[in-house]
């Protein structure tokens, strides 16, 4: 039995769009990270970037379950003594760049190094409903209907 190796020329990438309004942050992040890596494809190879391109709109309307919005903290260190900086997730969502919350969440689920940086470049996040990628004809993924736990809000009419 022979092992089939995939070359970069053989990889086809699609464009997808997700409306993040009312969606749970962690579930959305893990779904996008999984598809950015290309693990859903038969030709998946852990040393190649086989994933698809993703556009996320309404990133400022993402939801966190429980009290995580107020209690969970984003931490970074400047590298200097006493340089630990903490910011609550609610403060990040209400700031000038609320899409950073979703991007950080997805980035931490991707591999570290050059491959992860290559994969995160295929993610486009916008806090509003408009995006400049209409020419790519992205397919809409209705993430709410994949699982009832993905959406927090009013019940969906089925």
C-alpha positions in Angstrom: 0.0 0.0 0.0 1.4 3.4 -1.0 1.0 6.6 0.9 -0.3 9.5 -1.2 1.5 12.8 -0.6 -0.3 16.0 -1.3 1.5 18.9 -2.9 0.5 22.5 -2.5 -0.7 22.6 -6.2 -3.3 19.9 -5.5 -5.0 21.8 -2.6 -8.2 23.6 -3.5 -9.6 26.2 -1.1 -13.1 27.4 -0.8 -14.4 30.6 0.8 -17.0 30.5 3.6 -18.8 33.2 5.5 -20.3 32.9 9.0 -22.5 35.4 10.8 -21.3 35.4 14.4 -24.4 37.2 15.9 -25.5 35.3 19.0 -23.0 32.4 18.5 -21.0 30.9 21.4 -17.4 32.0 21.2 -15.6 28.7 22.0 -17.8 26.6 19.8 -17.4 29.0 16.9 -13.6 29.3 17.4 -13.0 25.5 17.5 -15.1 25.0 14.3 -13.2 27.7 12.4 -9.8 26.5 13.7 -10.6 22.9 12.6 -11.5 24.1 9.1 -8.6 26.5 8.8 -6.2 23.6 9.4 -8.1 21.5 6.8 -8.8 18.6 9.2 -12.2 18.1 7.6 -10.7 17.2 4.2 -9.6 13.8 3.1 -6.3 15.2 1.9 -5.3 16.6 5.3 -1.6 16.6 6.0 -0.3 18.0 9.3 2.7 19.7 7.6 0.7 21.5 4.9 -1.9 24.3 5.0 -4.9 22.5 3.4 -7.6 24.6 5.0 -10.3 26.9 3.6 -10.7 30.7 3.8 -13.2 32.1 6.4 -15.0 35.4 6.7 -16.7 36.2 10.0 -19.1 39.1 10.2 -20.8 40.6 13.3 -17.9 39.5 15.5 -18.8 42.1 18.1 -22.1 40.3 18.8 -20.5 37.0 19.8 -21.8 35.5 23.1 -20.0 33.8 26.0 -22.0 31.4 28.2 -22.1 31.8 32.0 -20.3 34.6 33.7 -17.2 34.3 31.4 -17.8 37.7 29.8 -17.1 39.5 33.1 -14.9 37.0 35.0 -12.6 35.6 32.3 -9.5 37.7 31.7 -7.2 38.0 28.8 -3.6 38.1 30.1 -0.4 39.2 28.4 3.0 39.9 29.7 5.3 42.7 28.5 8.4 40.8 29.4 9.4 43.3 32.1 9.1 42.6 35.9 5.5 43.4 37.0 4.4 43.6 33.4 1.4 41.3 33.5 -1.6 43.1 31.8 -5.1 41.8 32.3 -8.3 42.8 30.4 -11.7 41.4 30.8 -13.4 39.9 27.8 -16.3 42.4 28.2 -13.9 45.3 27.9 -12.4 43.8 24.7 -15.8 43.4 23.2 -16.8 47.0 24.0 -13.5 48.4 22.7 -12.6 49.8 19.3 -11.5 46.4 18.0 -14.0 43.7 19.2 -12.9 41.3 16.5 -9.6 40.7 18.4 -11.4 38.5 20.9 -12.4 36.0 18.2 -9.1 36.2 16.4 -7.1 35.5 19.7 -9.4 32.6 20.5 -8.9 31.0 17.1 -5.2 31.7 16.9 -4.5 29.9 20.2 -6.2 26.7 18.7 -3.9 26.7 15.6 -0.4 25.2 15.5 2.4 27.4 16.8 5.0 28.5 14.3 5.1 29.3 10.5 2.3 26.9 9.7 -0.1 28.5 12.2 0.8 32.0 10.9 0.0 30.8 7.4 -3.3 29.4 8.4 -4.4 32.5 10.4 -3.9 34.6 7.3 -6.9 32.9 5.7 -9.2 34.3 8.4 -11.0 37.6 7.9 -13.0 39.0 10.8 -15.2 42.1 10.7 -17.2 43.6 13.5 -19.9 44.8 11.2 -22.2 43.2 8.6 -20.2 44.5 5.6 -17.1 42.8 4.1 -15.0 43.5 1.0 -14.8 39.8 -0.2 -18.0 39.6 -2.3 -15.9 38.8 -5.5 -14.9 35.5 -3.9 -18.5 34.3 -3.7 -18.3 32.8 -0.2 -20.7 30.1 0.8 -22.8 30.9 3.9 -22.5 28.4 6.7 -25.5 28.5 9.0 -23.6 27.6 12.2 -26.8 27.9 14.3 -28.4 24.7 12.9 -25.4 22.4 13.3 -26.1 22.1 17.1 -28.6 23.7 19.4 -25.8 24.6 21.8 -24.1 26.8 19.2 -26.6 29.6 19.5 -27.7 31.5 22.6 -30.9 33.6 22.1 -34.3 33.1 20.7 -35.3 29.7 19.5 -34.8 29.1 15.8 -38.0 28.3 13.8 -37.4 24.9 12.1 
